[in-house]
Amino acid sequence: MMSQKSDYADDADVDATLDQLPDDETIEETVANLEANGFEVVVVDSREEALDAVQSQIPAGASVMNGHSTTLEEIGFVEHLSEGDHEWESLPDQIWSIDDDEERQAARRESQTADYFLGGINAISQTGELVAADRSGSRVGAYPFAAGNVVIVSGVNKIVPTLDDALDRLEDVAYPLENERAQDAYGVDSAIAKQLIFRQELEEGRTTVVLVREQLGY
């Protein structure tokens, strides 16, 4: 059974100053800087609009994989990929149907090269950089190069002024929450083991950031 954020969020000690909803001017400046760094950006008002925006990014017949993302759960994408009415190849369903551990791990590695890889992010600097980390690397491994296309969905609460603030947010907001989730879901601690600073996208149209004017994920 999937853990819900309400099951563990209250147990995490986070820096709430790095998890605020920014004003419109801050969002506009962030969007401009992300676009200057080569990212496509779509801004929407709600999680329902976010799901529509994500669906519109992915053509029929594409292979689709997602890294774990509370935000993707909150907008309904994870459920839609598994159970919804679409014409995509759902790689997670294929992977988790494999009984053999080694074969399943190999399939997870291969899925990094999906036509479309979706996930969240842990922080966005107002200056236009994205920051994320994983324990295993199963999400951040696809973002820089492996996937054909990347769609990152984020609440605007992840926008902070500088790259240093983004790194602080990873440590002081995202990690405590993810650690609580990992303990709740798997009975193990998480770790900031593999960290990505995504400064620029040099391949035109490859990486899209869907920004949602809500407080989502962590």
C-alpha positions as CSV (number, residue, x, y, z in Angstrom):
1,M,0.0,0.0,0.0
2,M,1.3,3.5,-1.0
3,S,2.3,5.7,2.0
4,Q,0.4,9.0,2.1
5,K,2.2,12.2,3.1
6,S,-0.2,12.7,5.9
7,D,1.0,9.4,7.4
8,Y,4.5,10.7,8.1
9,A,4.8,14.4,7.4
10,D,4.0,15.5,10.9
11,D,6.9,13.5,12.3
12,A,9.5,15.4,10.2
13,D,11.4,18.4,11.5
14,V,11.7,20.7,8.5
15,D,12.7,24.3,7.9
16,A,9.3,25.8,7.0
17,T,11.0,29.0,5.8
18,L,12.2,27.0,2.8
19,D,8.8,25.7,2.0
20,Q,6.7,28.8,1.3
21,L,4.5,29.8,-1.6
22,P,6.2,32.6,-3.5
23,D,4.6,35.7,-4.9
24,D,3.9,36.1,-8.6
25,E,7.0,38.3,-9.3
26,T,9.2,35.5,-7.9
27,I,7.5,32.9,-10.0
28,E,7.8,35.0,-13.1
29,E,11.6,35.6,-12.5
30,T,12.1,31.9,-11.8
31,V,10.4,30.9,-15.0
32,A,12.4,33.4,-17.0
33,N,15.7,32.1,-15.6
34,L,14.7,28.4,-16.1
35,E,13.9,29.2,-19.7
36,A,17.2,31.1,-20.1
37,N,18.9,27.9,-18.9
38,G,17.2,25.8,-21.6
39,F,14.2,24.4,-19.7
40,E,10.7,24.5,-21.1
41,V,8.3,25.7,-18.5
42,V,4.5,25.3,-18.1
43,V,2.8,27.1,-15.2
44,V,-0.6,25.9,-14.0
45,D,-2.9,26.8,-11.2
46,S,-3.9,23.4,-9.8
47,R,-3.0,19.7,-9.5
48,E,-5.8,18.9,-11.9
49,E,-4.4,21.3,-14.5
50,A,-0.9,19.8,-13.9
51,L,-2.1,16.3,-14.8
52,D,-3.7,17.7,-18.0
53,A,-0.4,19.4,-18.8
54,V,1.6,16.3,-18.2
55,Q,-0.7,14.2,-20.3
56,S,-0.4,16.7,-23.2
57,Q,3.4,16.3,-23.2
58,I,3.4,12.6,-23.9
59,P,2.5,11.2,-27.3
60,A,0.7,7.9,-27.9
61,G,3.0,5.0,-28.2
62,A,5.7,6.5,-26.0
63,S,7.4,4.4,-23.3
64,V,6.9,6.1,-19.9
65,M,8.7,5.7,-16.6
66,N,8.6,7.7,-13.4
67,G,10.8,8.0,-10.4
68,H,9.3,8.1,-7.0
69,S,7.6,11.4,-6.5
70,T,5.1,12.5,-3.9
71,T,4.1,15.3,-6.3
72,L,3.3,12.9,-9.1
73,E,1.1,11.0,-6.6
74,E,-0.6,14.1,-5.5
75,I,-1.6,15.2,-9.0
76,G,-2.9,11.7,-9.8
77,F,-0.2,10.8,-12.4
78,V,1.0,7.6,-10.8
79,E,-2.5,6.2,-10.6
80,H,-3.2,7.4,-14.2
81,L,-0.1,5.7,-15.6
82,S,-1.0,2.4,-13.9
83,E,-4.8,2.4,-14.4
84,G,-5.8,5.3,-16.6
85,D,-7.0,5.5,-20.2
86,H,-3.9,6.2,-22.2
87,E,-1.9,4.8,-25.1
88,W,1.5,4.8,-23.5
89,E,3.8,1.9,-22.7
90,S,3.9,1.8,-18.8
91,L,7.3,0.7,-17.8
92,P,6.6,0.6,-14.0
93,D,3.8,-1.9,-14.6
94,Q,6.2,-4.1,-16.6
95,I,9.0,-3.8,-14.0
96,W,6.9,-4.6,-11.0
97,S,5.5,-7.7,-12.7
98,I,8.9,-9.3,-12.8
99,D,9.5,-11.8,-10.0
100,D,13.2,-12.3,-10.3
101,D,15.2,-9.7,-8.4
102,E,18.1,-9.4,-10.8
103,E,15.9,-9.2,-13.9
104,R,13.8,-6.6,-12.2
105,Q,16.8,-4.5,-11.3
106,A,18.1,-4.8,-14.9
107,A,14.7,-3.6,-16.2
108,R,14.8,-0.7,-13.8
109,R,18.2,0.4,-15.1
110,E,17.0,0.0,-18.7
111,S,13.9,2.1,-17.9
112,Q,16.2,5.1,-17.4
113,T,16.3,5.5,-21.2
114,A,12.5,5.7,-21.5
115,D,11.0,8.0,-24.2
116,Y,9.5,10.0,-21.3
117,F,10.8,10.0,-17.7
118,L,8.7,11.8,-15.2
119,G,9.5,12.9,-11.6
120,G,9.7,15.6,-9.1
121,I,12.5,17.9,-7.9
122,N,13.6,18.8,-4.4
123,A,14.4,22.5,-4.9
124,I,14.3,25.2,-7.6
125,S,16.5,28.2,-7.3
126,Q,15.1,31.5,-8.5
127,T,18.2,31.8,-10.5
128,G,17.1,28.8,-12.6
129,E,18.8,25.7,-11.3
130,L,17.1,22.4,-10.2
131,V,18.4,20.4,-7.3
132,A,17.4,16.7,-6.5
133,A,18.9,13.7,-4.7
134,D,18.1,10.0,-4.3
135,R,19.3,7.2,-2.1
136,S,19.6,4.8,-5.1
137,G,19.8,7.2,-8.0
138,S,16.8,5.7,-9.8
139,R,15.3,9.1,-10.4
140,V,18.2,11.5,-10.9
141,G,20.0,9.0,-13.1
142,A,17.6,9.7,-15.9
143,Y,17.4,13.5,-15.7
144,P,20.8,14.6,-17.1
145,F,21.1,12.4,-20.2
146,A,19.6,8.9,-20.2
147,A,15.9,9.6,-20.9
148,G,14.8,10.8,-24.2
149,N,12.5,13.4,-22.6
150,V,12.1,14.5,-19.0
151,V,9.0,16.0,-17.4
152,I,9.5,17.4,-13.9
153,V,6.5,18.4,-11.9
154,S,6.9,20.7,-8.9
155,G,4.8,22.8,-6.6
156,V,6.0,26.5,-6.5
157,N,6.8,25.9,-2.8
158,K,10.1,24.5,-3.9
159,I,11.3,27.8,-5.3
160,V,14.0,29.4,-3.1
161,P,16.2,32.5,-3.8
162,T,19.6,31.0,-4.6
163,L,21.4,27.7,-5.4
164,D,22.7,27.7,-1.8
165,D,19.2,27.9,-0.5
166,A,18.2,25.1,-2.9
167,L,20.9,22.9,-1.4
168,D,19.7,23.9,2.1
169,R,16.1,23.0,1.1
170,L,17.3,19.5,0.0
171,E,18.9,19.0,3.4
172,D,16.4,20.7,5.7
173,V,13.0,20.0,4.0
174,A,13.2,17.3,1.4
175,Y,15.5,14.9,3.3
176,P,13.7,14.9,6.6
177,L,10.3,14.2,4.9
178,E,11.8,11.5,2.6
179,N,13.5,9.9,5.5
180,E,10.2,9.6,7.3
181,R,8.5,8.3,4.2
182,A,11.2,5.6,3.7
183,Q,10.9,4.5,7.3
184,D,7.1,4.4,7.0
185,A,7.1,2.6,3.7
186,Y,10.2,0.4,3.8
187,G,11.4,0.4,7.4
188,V,14.8,1.9,6.4
189,D,16.5,5.3,6.5
190,S,16.8,7.4,3.4
191,A,20.1,9.1,2.4
192,I,21.2,12.0,0.2
193,A,23.5,9.6,-1.6
194,K,23.3,10.7,-5.2
195,Q,22.8,14.4,-5.8
196,L,22.1,16.3,-9.0
197,I,22.4,20.1,-9.7
198,F,20.7,20.5,-13.1
199,R,22.1,23.9,-14.2
200,Q,21.2,23.8,-17.9
201,E,19.4,21.8,-20.5
202,L,21.3,22.0,-23.8
203,E,19.0,19.9,-25.9
204,E,16.1,22.0,-27.0
205,G,12.7,20.8,-25.9
206,R,14.1,17.8,-23.9
207,T,13.2,18.9,-20.4
208,T,9.9,20.4,-19.3
209,V,9.2,21.8,-15.9
210,V,5.5,21.9,-14.9
211,L,5.2,24.4,-12.1
212,V,2.0,24.2,-10.0
213,R,0.7,27.1,-7.9
214,E,0.1,24.8,-5.0
215,Q,2.1,23.4,-2.1
216,L,3.0,20.0,-3.3
217,G,5.5,17.3,-2.6
218,Y,8.8,18.0,-0.8
